[in-house]
Amino acid sequence: MELSPDGNYLASASKKGTLIRIFDTKEKKIISELRRGSKKACLKSLCFTDDNMFLACFSDHGTIHIFNLLGLFKNKSSKLKMFKNIINYFGSQWSFK
């Protein structure tokens, strides 16, 4: 788990290491789900940038995934939101680097 520098957001990884959930600490709600990959991995580290624009994670596979959070906190809706329970795999954001 990792708390953002301003304390507004909390990132936590799933047991399989395939998902990272971002929580709003004030509203106590999940605001986004990020997908690291489809293969099981042990996430060693999560890190927000000082401005909360990016989140990085490092796994035991020796990879670093960077997620663009710009706009995530401003626009919390998704085009696939109504299907989220059905196709959660496709509705989550994938790393861009």
N, CA, C and O atoms as CSV, one atom per row, in Angstrom:
chain,resi,resn,atom,element,x,y,z
A,1,MET,N,N,0.845,-1.173,0.000
A,1,MET,CA,C,0.000,0.000,0.000
A,1,MET,C,C,0.891,1.237,0.000
A,1,MET,O,O,2.009,1.235,0.516
A,2,GLU,N,N,0.348,2.287,-0.599
A,2,GLU,CA,C,1.084,3.549,-0.639
A,2,GLU,C,C,0.094,4.699,-0.533
A,2,GLU,O,O,-0.940,4.709,-1.200
A,3,LEU,N,N,0.423,5.655,0.307
A,3,LEU,CA,C,-0.374,6.857,0.482
A,3,LEU,C,C,0.232,7.961,-0.376
A,3,LEU,O,O,1.453,8.109,-0.421
A,4,SER,N,N,-0.610,8.737,-1.059
A,4,SER,CA,C,-0.104,9.839,-1.880
A,4,SER,C,C,0.551,10.887,-0.983
A,4,SER,O,O,0.229,10.962,0.203
A,5,PRO,N,N,1.464,11.697,-1.524
A,5,PRO,CA,C,2.157,12.691,-0.701
A,5,PRO,C,C,1.227,13.649,0.042
A,5,PRO,O,O,1.542,14.084,1.149
A,6,ASP,N,N,0.079,13.981,-0.563
A,6,ASP,CA,C,-0.858,14.889,0.095
A,6,ASP,C,C,-1.851,14.167,1.003
A,6,ASP,O,O,-2.650,14.809,1.685
A,7,GLY,N,N,-1.803,12.825,1.014
A,7,GLY,CA,C,-2.672,12.031,1.868
A,7,GLY,C,C,-4.089,11.856,1.350
A,7,GLY,O,O,-4.931,11.281,2.040
A,8,ASN,N,N,-4.367,12.343,0.141
A,8,ASN,CA,C,-5.726,12.256,-0.410
A,8,ASN,C,C,-6.053,10.910,-1.039
A,8,ASN,O,O,-7.227,10.563,-1.175
A,9,TYR,N,N,-5.030,10.143,-1.427
A,9,TYR,CA,C,-5.255,8.889,-2.149
A,9,TYR,C,C,-4.419,7.761,-1.566
A,9,TYR,O,O,-3.310,7.971,-1.076
A,10,LEU,N,N,-4.974,6.570,-1.632
A,10,LEU,CA,C,-4.291,5.371,-1.167
A,10,LEU,C,C,-4.311,4.356,-2.302
A,10,LEU,O,O,-5.365,4.085,-2.877
A,11,ALA,N,N,-3.157,3.797,-2.622
A,11,ALA,CA,C,-3.061,2.754,-3.645
A,11,ALA,C,C,-2.782,1.431,-2.939
A,11,ALA,O,O,-1.928,1.350,-2.056
A,12,SER,N,N,-3.518,0.399,-3.343
A,12,SER,CA,C,-3.281,-0.934,-2.779
A,12,SER,C,C,-3.281,-1.949,-3.908
A,12,SER,O,O,-3.994,-1.794,-4.900
A,13,ALA,N,N,-2.482,-2.979,-3.749
A,13,ALA,CA,C,-2.348,-4.017,-4.771
A,13,ALA,C,C,-3.128,-5.260,-4.361
A,13,ALA,O,O,-3.269,-5.561,-3.175
A,14,SER,N,N,-3.631,-5.974,-5.360
A,14,SER,CA,C,-4.329,-7.232,-5.100
A,14,SER,C,C,-3.316,-8.311,-4.726
A,14,SER,O,O,-2.116,-8.141,-4.942
A,15,LYS,N,N,-3.799,-9.420,-4.165
A,15,LYS,CA,C,-2.913,-10.522,-3.791
A,15,LYS,C,C,-2.157,-11.081,-4.984
A,15,LYS,O,O,-0.990,-11.454,-4.865
A,16,LYS,N,N,-2.824,-11.141,-6.145
A,16,LYS,CA,C,-2.188,-11.665,-7.355
A,16,LYS,C,C,-1.239,-10.660,-7.990
A,16,LYS,O,O,-0.427,-11.023,-8.842
A,17,GLY,N,N,-1.337,-9.382,-7.574
A,17,GLY,CA,C,-0.465,-8.357,-8.130
A,17,GLY,C,C,-0.867,-7.898,-9.520
A,17,GLY,O,O,-0.085,-7.248,-10.215
A,18,THR,N,N,-2.074,-8.229,-9.924
A,18,THR,CA,C,-2.525,-7.830,-11.259
A,18,THR,C,C,-3.316,-6.530,-11.240
A,18,THR,O,O,-3.413,-5.849,-12.261
A,19,LEU,N,N,-3.877,-6.184,-10.102
A,19,LEU,CA,C,-4.686,-4.971,-9.985
A,19,LEU,C,C,-4.154,-4.052,-8.904
A,19,LEU,O,O,-3.638,-4.498,-7.879
A,20,ILE,N,N,-4.289,-2.766,-9.155
A,20,ILE,CA,C,-3.988,-1.741,-8.164
A,20,ILE,C,C,-5.242,-0.894,-8.038
A,20,ILE,O,O,-5.756,-0.378,-9.030
A,21,ARG,N,N,-5.722,-0.755,-6.836
A,21,ARG,CA,C,-6.924,0.047,-6.611
A,21,ARG,C,C,-6.524,1.364,-5.962
A,21,ARG,O,O,-5.698,1.408,-5.051
A,22,ILE,N,N,-7.137,2.438,-6.461
A,22,ILE,CA,C,-6.890,3.766,-5.911
A,22,ILE,C,C,-8.132,4.169,-5.126
A,22,ILE,O,O,-9.247,4.136,-5.647
A,23,PHE,N,N,-7.926,4.549,-3.870
A,23,PHE,CA,C,-9.010,4.962,-2.988
A,23,PHE,C,C,-8.890,6.450,-2.685
A,23,PHE,O,O,-7.787,6.977,-2.538
A,24,ASP,N,N,-10.024,7.114,-2.593
A,24,ASP,CA,C,-10.083,8.493,-2.118
A,24,ASP,C,C,-10.201,8.400,-0.599
A,24,ASP,O,O,-11.174,7.847,-0.087
A,25,THR,N,N,-9.222,8.932,0.121
A,25,THR,CA,C,-9.203,8.774,1.582
A,25,THR,C,C,-10.262,9.630,2.274
A,25,THR,O,O,-10.686,9.307,3.384
A,26,LYS,N,N,-10.692,10.711,1.635
A,26,LYS,CA,C,-11.717,11.565,2.250
A,26,LYS,C,C,-13.104,10.972,2.069
A,26,LYS,O,O,-13.900,10.944,3.007
A,27,GLU,N,N,-13.397,10.494,0.852
A,27,GLU,CA,C,-14.708,9.917,0.572
A,27,GLU,C,C,-14.782,8.431,0.930
A,27,GLU,O,O,-15.865,7.847,0.968
A,28,LYS,N,N,-13.625,7.829,1.191
A,28,LYS,CA,C,-13.521,6.409,1.538
A,28,LYS,C,C,-14.158,5.515,0.479
A,28,LYS,O,O,-14.933,4.611,0.789
A,29,LYS,N,N,-13.807,5.795,-0.801
A,29,LYS,CA,C,-14.334,5.036,-1.926
A,29,LYS,C,C,-13.224,4.696,-2.908
A,29,LYS,O,O,-12.219,5.401,-3.011
A,30,ILE,N,N,-13.431,3.593,-3.629
A,30,ILE,CA,C,-12.537,3.265,-4.738
A,30,ILE,C,C,-12.859,4.233,-5.867
A,30,ILE,O,O,-14.019,4.385,-6.249
A,31,ILE,N,N,-11.832,4.884,-6.400
A,31,ILE,CA,C,-12.081,5.789,-7.515
A,31,ILE,C,C,-11.514,5.258,-8.828
A,31,ILE,O,O,-11.884,5.732,-9.902
A,32,SER,N,N,-10.617,4.275,-8.745
A,32,SER,CA,C,-10.091,3.707,-9.984
A,32,SER,C,C,-9.458,2.348,-9.728
A,32,SER,O,O,-9.047,2.019,-8.615
A,33,GLU,N,N,-9.397,1.577,-10.801
A,33,GLU,CA,C,-8.740,0.275,-10.769
A,33,GLU,C,C,-7.746,0.246,-11.927
A,33,GLU,O,O,-8.114,0.472,-13.080
A,34,LEU,N,N,-6.507,-0.030,-11.612
A,34,LEU,CA,C,-5.439,-0.051,-12.603
A,34,LEU,C,C,-4.968,-1.489,-12.781
A,34,LEU,O,O,-4.871,-2.237,-11.808
A,35,ARG,N,N,-4.681,-1.872,-14.001
A,35,ARG,CA,C,-4.259,-3.245,-14.280
A,35,ARG,C,C,-2.775,-3.271,-14.611
A,35,ARG,O,O,-2.331,-2.645,-15.573
A,36,ARG,N,N,-1.997,-4.016,-13.787
A,36,ARG,CA,C,-0.568,-4.151,-14.005
A,36,ARG,C,C,-0.271,-5.166,-15.098
A,36,ARG,O,O,0.660,-4.986,-15.883
A,37,GLY,N,N,-1.045,-6.209,-15.150
A,37,GLY,CA,C,-0.838,-7.272,-16.128
A,37,GLY,C,C,-1.778,-8.416,-15.819
A,37,GLY,O,O,-2.641,-8.308,-14.948
A,38,SER,N,N,-1.605,-9.513,-16.538
A,38,SER,CA,C,-2.502,-10.650,-16.311
A,38,SER,C,C,-1.816,-11.808,-15.595
A,38,SER,O,O,-2.485,-12.722,-15.113
A,39,LYS,N,N,-0.480,-11.777,-15.521
A,39,LYS,CA,C,0.248,-12.835,-14.824
A,39,LYS,C,C,0.510,-12.436,-13.382
A,39,LYS,O,O,0.781,-11.273,-13.084
A,40,LYS,N,N,0.425,-13.420,-12.488
A,40,LYS,CA,C,0.649,-13.189,-11.063
A,40,LYS,C,C,2.042,-12.618,-10.836
A,40,LYS,O,O,3.012,-13.055,-11.454
A,41,ALA,N,N,2.132,-11.637,-9.943
A,41,ALA,CA,C,3.413,-11.020,-9.598
A,41,ALA,C,C,3.328,-10.480,-8.181
A,41,ALA,O,O,2.248,-10.152,-7.690
A,42,CYS,N,N,4.462,-10.393,-7.542
A,42,CYS,CA,C,4.541,-9.781,-6.219
A,42,CYS,C,C,4.990,-8.336,-6.414
A,42,CYS,O,O,6.109,-8.081,-6.859
A,43,LEU,N,N,4.107,-7.392,-6.078
A,43,LEU,CA,C,4.469,-5.987,-6.220
A,43,LEU,C,C,5.338,-5.584,-5.041
A,43,LEU,O,O,4.939,-5.697,-3.882
A,44,LYS,N,N,6.518,-5.118,-5.359
A,44,LYS,CA,C,7.491,-4.747,-4.331
A,44,LYS,C,C,7.321,-3.315,-3.855
A,44,LYS,O,O,7.621,-2.997,-2.705
A,45,SER,N,N,6.835,-2.443,-4.750
A,45,SER,CA,C,6.748,-1.033,-4.396
A,45,SER,C,C,5.694,-0.330,-5.241
A,45,SER,O,O,5.521,-0.631,-6.422
A,46,LEU,N,N,4.996,0.609,-4.618
A,46,LEU,CA,C,4.082,1.527,-5.287
A,46,LEU,C,C,4.542,2.930,-4.931
A,46,LEU,O,O,4.985,3.172,-3.809
A,47,CYS,N,N,4.439,3.865,-5.887
A,47,CYS,CA,C,4.902,5.217,-5.603
A,47,CYS,C,C,4.142,6.248,-6.427
A,47,CYS,O,O,4.112,6.170,-7.655
A,48,PHE,N,N,3.522,7.222,-5.744
A,48,PHE,CA,C,2.897,8.356,-6.401
A,48,PHE,C,C,3.968,9.422,-6.657
A,48,PHE,O,O,4.923,9.542,-5.891
A,49,THR,N,N,3.805,10.192,-7.733
A,49,THR,CA,C,4.653,11.368,-7.906
A,49,THR,C,C,4.140,12.450,-6.954
A,49,THR,O,O,3.021,12.359,-6.449
A,50,ASP,N,N,4.961,13.469,-6.715
A,50,ASP,CA,C,4.588,14.521,-5.776
A,50,ASP,C,C,3.296,15.239,-6.150
A,50,ASP,O,O,2.577,15.724,-5.277
A,51,ASP,N,N,3.000,15.308,-7.451
A,51,ASP,CA,C,1.805,16.003,-7.919
A,51,ASP,C,C,0.620,15.061,-8.191
A,51,ASP,O,O,-0.409,15.496,-8.708
A,52,ASN,N,N,0.762,13.792,-7.850
A,52,ASN,CA,C,-0.275,12.759,-8.061
A,52,ASN,C,C,-0.616,12.536,-9.531
A,52,ASN,O,O,-1.683,12.004,-9.836
A,53,MET,N,N,0.261,12.930,-10.443
A,53,MET,CA,C,-0.016,12.756,-11.871
A,53,MET,C,C,0.303,11.340,-12.350
A,53,MET,O,O,-0.265,10.883,-13.342
A,54,PHE,N,N,1.202,10.643,-11.658
A,54,PHE,CA,C,1.614,9.309,-12.072
A,54,PHE,C,C,1.743,8.401,-10.856
A,54,PHE,O,O,1.999,8.849,-9.738
A,55,LEU,N,N,1.555,7.103,-11.115
A,55,LEU,CA,C,1.785,6.077,-10.098
A,55,LEU,C,C,2.672,5.030,-10.731
A,55,LEU,O,O,2.402,4.570,-11.841
A,56,ALA,N,N,3.721,4.651,-10.041
A,56,ALA,CA,C,4.630,3.613,-10.539
A,56,ALA,C,C,4.560,2.410,-9.621
A,56,ALA,O,O,4.359,2.540,-8.413
A,57,CYS,N,N,4.732,1.223,-10.218
A,57,CYS,CA,C,4.822,0.016,-9.405
A,57,CYS,C,C,5.962,-0.847,-9.937
A,57,CYS,O,O,6.219,-0.896,-11.140
A,58,PHE,N,N,6.631,-1.519,-9.021
A,58,PHE,CA,C,7.757,-2.390,-9.331
A,58,PHE,C,C,7.408,-3.789,-8.849
A,58,PHE,O,O,6.952,-3.972,-7.721
A,59,SER,N,N,7.629,-4.782,-9.720
A,59,SER,CA,C,7.262,-6.158,-9.350
A,59,SER,C,C,8.488,-7.072,-9.304
A,59,SER,O,O,9.588,-6.693,-9.705
A,60,ASP,N,N,8.259,-8.285,-8.801
A,60,ASP,CA,C,9.346,-9.265,-8.746
A,60,ASP,C,C,9.726,-9.785,-10.130
A,60,ASP,O,O,10.686,-10.544,-10.262
A,61,HIS,N,N,8.990,-9.388,-11.155
A,61,HIS,CA,C,9.357,-9.756,-12.533
A,61,HIS,C,C,10.440,-8.838,-13.077
A,61,HIS,O,O,10.930,-9.033,-14.189
A,62,GLY,N,N,10.813,-7.831,-12.283
A,62,GLY,CA,C,11.837,-6.883,-12.714
A,62,GLY,C,C,11.279,-5.794,-13.620
A,62,GLY,O,O,12.035,-5.123,-14.322
A,63,THR,N,N,9.970,-5.615,-13.609
A,63,THR,CA,C,9.348,-4.599,-14.459
A,63,THR,C,C,8.843,-3.433,-13.628
A,63,THR,O,O,8.512,-3.580,-12.452
A,64,ILE,N,N,8.793,-2.277,-14.264
A,64,ILE,CA,C,8.203,-1.084,-13.672
A,64,ILE,C,C,7.057,-0.673,-14.580
A,64,ILE,O,O,7.234,-0.528,-15.790
A,65,HIS,N,N,5.890,-0.487,-13.998
A,65,HIS,CA,C,4.720,-0.018,-14.740
A,65,HIS,C,C,4.394,1.381,-14.251
A,65,HIS,O,O,4.379,1.640,-13.047
A,66,ILE,N,N,4.133,2.282,-15.188
A,66,ILE,CA,C,3.787,3.658,-14.857
A,66,ILE,C,C,2.377,3.927,-15.358
A,66,ILE,O,O,2.061,3.684,-16.523
A,67,PHE,N,N,1.539,4.429,-14.470
A,67,PHE,CA,C,0.152,4.738,-14.796
A,67,PHE,C,C,-0.031,6.241,-14.819
A,67,PHE,O,O,0.407,6.944,-13.908
A,68,ASN,N,N,-0.680,6.729,-15.859
A,68,ASN,CA,C,-0.985,8.145,-15.981
A,68,ASN,C,C,-2.275,8.408,-15.213
A,68,ASN,O,O,-3.333,7.902,-15.587
A,69,LEU,N,N,-2.194,9.188,-14.154
A,69,LEU,CA,C,-3.358,9.490,-13.332
A,69,LEU,C,C,-3.968,10.841,-13.684
A,69,LEU,O,O,-4.982,11.228,-13.104
A,70,LEU,N,N,-3.370,11.558,-14.617
A,70,LEU,CA,C,-3.872,12.866,-15.031
A,70,LEU,C,C,-5.293,12.712,-15.552
A,70,LEU,O,O,-5.535,11.917,-16.460
A,71,GLY,N,N,-6.205,13.438,-15.006
A,71,GLY,CA,C,-7.601,13.354,-15.407
A,71,GLY,C,C,-8.375,12.290,-14.656
A,71,GLY,O,O,-9.606,12.319,-14.643
A,72,LEU,N,N,-7.691,11.362,-14.036
A,72,LEU,CA,C,-8.360,10.289,-13.301
A,72,LEU,C,C,-9.173,10.852,-12.141
A,72,LEU,O,O,-10.301,10.423,-11.899
A,73,PHE,N,N,-8.604,11.798,-11.437
A,73,PHE,CA,C,-9.270,12.349,-10.273
A,73,PHE,C,C,-10.273,13.435,-10.649
A,73,PHE,O,O,-11.188,13.730,-9.880
A,74,LYS,N,N,-10.106,14.028,-11.829
A,74,LYS,CA,C,-11.041,15.061,-12.285
A,74,LYS,C,C,-12.276,14.440,-12.911
A,74,LYS,O,O,-13.396,14.889,-12.666
A,75,ASN,N,N,-12.071,13.397,-13.728
A,75,ASN,CA,C,-13.180,12.747,-14.426
A,75,ASN,C,C,-13.229,11.297,-13.979
A,75,ASN,O,O,-12.522,10.449,-14.523
A,76,LYS,N,N,-14.054,11.019,-12.999
A,76,LYS,CA,C,-14.098,9.683,-12.408
A,76,LYS,C,C,-15.016,8.741,-13.164
A,76,LYS,O,O,-15.124,7.570,-12.799
A,77,SER,N,N,-15.686,9.223,-14.214
A,77,SER,CA,C,-16.574,8.349,-14.963
A,77,SER,C,C,-15.833,7.722,-16.135
A,77,SER,O,O,-14.848,8.272,-16.629
A,78,SER,N,N,-16.310,6.581,-16.567
A,78,SER,CA,C,-15.731,5.842,-17.681
A,78,SER,C,C,-16.822,5.471,-18.663
A,78,SER,O,O,-17.967,5.264,-18.261
A,79,LYS,N,N,-16.491,5.384,-19.942
A,79,LYS,CA,C,-17.456,4.972,-20.948
A,79,LYS,C,C,-17.946,3.556,-20.683
A,79,LYS,O,O,-19.057,3.199,-21.076
A,80,LEU,N,N,-17.130,2.752,-20.023
A,80,LEU,CA,C,-17.499,1.363,-19.753
A,80,LEU,C,C,-18.069,1.170,-18.342
A,80,LEU,O,O,-18.268,0.039,-17.899
A,81,LYS,N,N,-18.326,2.264,-17.649
A,81,LYS,CA,C,-18.731,2.168,-16.249
A,81,LYS,C,C,-19.971,1.304,-16.046
A,81,LYS,O,O,-20.036,0.553,-15.073
A,82,MET,N,N,-20.971,1.393,-16.952
A,82,MET,CA,C,-22.188,0.612,-16.763
A,82,MET,C,C,-21.948,-0.885,-16.923
A,82,MET,O,O,-22.763,-1.694,-16.480
A,83,PHE,N,N,-20.829,-1.261,-17.555
A,83,PHE,CA,C,-20.493,-2.669,-17.732
A,83,PHE,C,C,-19.396,-3.126,-16.771
A,83,PHE,O,O,-18.898,-4.246,-16.890
A,84,LYS,N,N,-19.018,-2.278,-15.830
A,84,LYS,CA,C,-17.857,-2.547,-14.981
A,84,LYS,C,C,-17.933,-3.889,-14.262
A,84,LYS,O,O,-16.929,-4.599,-14.189
A,85,ASN,N,N,-19.086,-4.250,-13.734
A,85,ASN,CA,C,-19.213,-5.519,-13.024
A,85,ASN,C,C,-19.093,-6.709,-13.967
A,85,ASN,O,O,-18.664,-7.786,-13.554
A,86,ILE,N,N,-19.467,-6.525,-15.226
A,86,ILE,CA,C,-19.446,-7.612,-16.197
A,86,ILE,C,C,-18.067,-7.767,-16.835
A,86,ILE,O,O,-17.549,-8.877,-16.962
A,87,ILE,N,N,-17.489,-6.652,-17.230
A,87,ILE,CA,C,-16.204,-6.721,-17.937
A,87,ILE,C,C,-15.141,-5.887,-17.215
A,87,ILE,O,O,-14.506,-5.018,-17.812
A,88,ASN,N,N,-14.965,-6.159,-15.962
A,88,ASN,CA,C,-14.012,-5.426,-15.136
A,88,ASN,C,C,-12.607,-5.439,-15.726
A,88,ASN,O,O,-11.868,-4.462,-15.604
A,89,TYR,N,N,-12.243,-6.540,-16.362
A,89,TYR,CA,C,-10.917,-6.700,-16.944
A,89,TYR,C,C,-10.646,-5.618,-17.990
A,89,TYR,O,O,-9.549,-5.062,-18.042
A,90,PHE,N,N,-11.644,-5.322,-18.819
A,90,PHE,CA,C,-11.460,-4.319,-19.868
A,90,PHE,C,C,-11.731,-2.907,-19.398
A,90,PHE,O,O,-11.287,-1.949,-20.030
A,91,GLY,N,N,-12.448,-2.764,-18.307
A,91,GLY,CA,C,-12.803,-1.451,-17.803
A,91,GLY,C,C,-11.693,-0.785,-17.004
A,91,GLY,O,O,-11.750,0.421,-16.768
A,92,SER,N,N,-10.696,-1.532,-16.589
A,92,SER,CA,C,-9.617,-0.964,-15.803
A,92,SER,C,C,-8.564,-0.361,-16.719
A,92,SER,O,O,-8.416,-0.751,-17.877
A,93,GLN,N,N,-7.851,0.586,-16.172
A,93,GLN,CA,C,-6.795,1.254,-16.939
A,93,GLN,C,C,-5.538,0.408,-16.924
A,93,GLN,O,O,-5.177,-0.155,-15.890
A,94,TRP,N,N,-4.868,0.313,-18.065
A,94,TRP,CA,C,-3.594,-0.402,-18.171
A,94,TRP,C,C,-2.456,0.597,-18.097
A,94,TRP,O,O,-2.636,1.772,-18.420
A,95,SER,N,N,-1.288,0.140,-17.673
A,95,SER,CA,C,-0.133,1.035,-17.623
A,95,SER,C,C,0.228,1.484,-19.028
A,95,SER,O,O,0.007,0.754,-19.994
A,96,PHE,N,N,0.786,2.690,-19.144
A,96,PHE,CA,C,1.139,3.178,-20.462
A,96,PHE,C,C,2.635,3.101,-20.733
A,96,PHE,O,O,3.056,3.308,-21.871
A,97,LYS,N,N,3.435,2.815,-19.744
A,97,LYS,CA,C,4.896,2.669,-19.937
A,97,LYS,C,C,5.382,1.426,-19.219
A,97,LYS,O,O,6.574,1.120,-19.254
